[in-house]
Amino acid sequence: MLDTVQPSLAALPPVESDSLLALIALCNADPRPEKIDVGVGVYRDAVGNTPILRSVKKAEKLLWERQRSKGYLGSRGDVRFAQLLRPIVLGRHADDARIDTLQTPGGCGAVRLGLQLIAAANPAARVLIGTPTWPNHPPMAEGCGLEVVRYPFYDADRRVVRFDAMIAALETARPGDVALLHGCCHNPTGADLDPQQWHTVTRIVAERGLFPLIDLAYQGLGRGLDEDAEGARGILDACDEAIIAQSCDKNFGMYRDRVGTLFVKTADRDSTAKAMAHVLQMAREMWSMPPDHGAATVRTVLDDEALAADWRAELATMRERINTVRAEIARADPRLAYIAGQYGMFSMLPLTLEQVRALRDQHAIYMADSGRFNVVGMSDDALPRFIAAVIEAMDG
Ligand SMILES: Cc1ncc(COP(=O)(O)O)c(C=O)c1O
């Protein structure tokens, strides 16, 4: 008999559970009817629902009537869908033949695929990530075998971007290192770069030969579709090579349908074609092809003038609600005034871990331990109670 130990799945180390998933489970188990869940990152309307958009519902009906086959689409996914997104995401760069696109399973799939492509071309690239960031960014980079370099992005005491620290990190990076940038509506802080800061970052990225990877998961939920994409478009103005990872999951409210796209730009069409061949091979290895329904629905919306106009109106309604709630929270206390100057669904409250826990125990208000909360996580009815409880916690 061999005396070696047979490798076994039982030898796997335990995985630290995702604290946000644990929070959701805790909240679900809480029997108090007045509970408020501002932990999970989905849009909720004035009555606390995460609605299916009108335009999406109509498009799904049309799709059901019109779709004649569920045959395979291929690794590129829905080509027309990706084409229709070009003007929305790329704006003045929509006709640039050096930029190619494919459909991915959500923004997450796009970020992962983009990092994987960079790792294939330059395994020595390091990924510069400002912290705090979306918790999935570092493991996705490391999962591609890339080293992560963290720099402080946000000053939690002064509630502003630590722009000097960001610039220092970019200025000391090596050519080919990846600048992973939030396109808009920074998750978790809500603190976006202003146009002047984007200009400076873009100049440094271009001058130092860094590789820009822009994560554009919340386009249209901050200032507007064009305004929210301007940082990414400025990067495309200045850089020969860039990647944009885009998601329709938030701005079409299609979270579970996993709708995203990857945009790859290189210096010339031949290099783009070569990069895309790699991307398609990688997609084939990971998920073979993306799910159809969400992208086909978005395509149906964007291909129909009336539905597309309705979607823009619905997106504006979501954006206005986010900004109205922000203003209301900001007005309630000078210590919360900064929230009105931030964008997107998230901000961080100036609370200690004990205060976050007290909100949970005493008021059934559930938010991440970091104090990150979903600005539109509660109904209009619950908002005054939320604000009062947060002020009480800050005072205590
Ligand atoms: C910053 C950021 N990037 C990407 C994603 C991924 O989005 P999706 O649900 O489309 O995969 C998220 C989702 O929460 C996010 O917050």
The ligand as an ORCA input file, in Angstrom:
! r2SCAN-3c Opt
* xyz 0 1
  C     -17.753     48.631     -8.756
  C     -18.467     47.447     -9.311
  N     -18.002     46.863    -10.411
  C     -18.606     45.809    -10.959
  C     -19.732     45.258    -10.389
  C     -20.333     44.036    -11.022
  O     -21.573     44.216    -11.508
  P     -22.428     43.014    -12.121
  O     -23.506     42.735    -11.158
  O     -22.884     43.537    -13.432
  O     -21.496     41.863    -12.296
  C     -20.255     45.823     -9.227
  C     -21.430     45.226     -8.583
  O     -21.770     45.430     -7.458
  C     -19.613     46.948     -8.681
  O     -20.076     47.556     -7.577
*
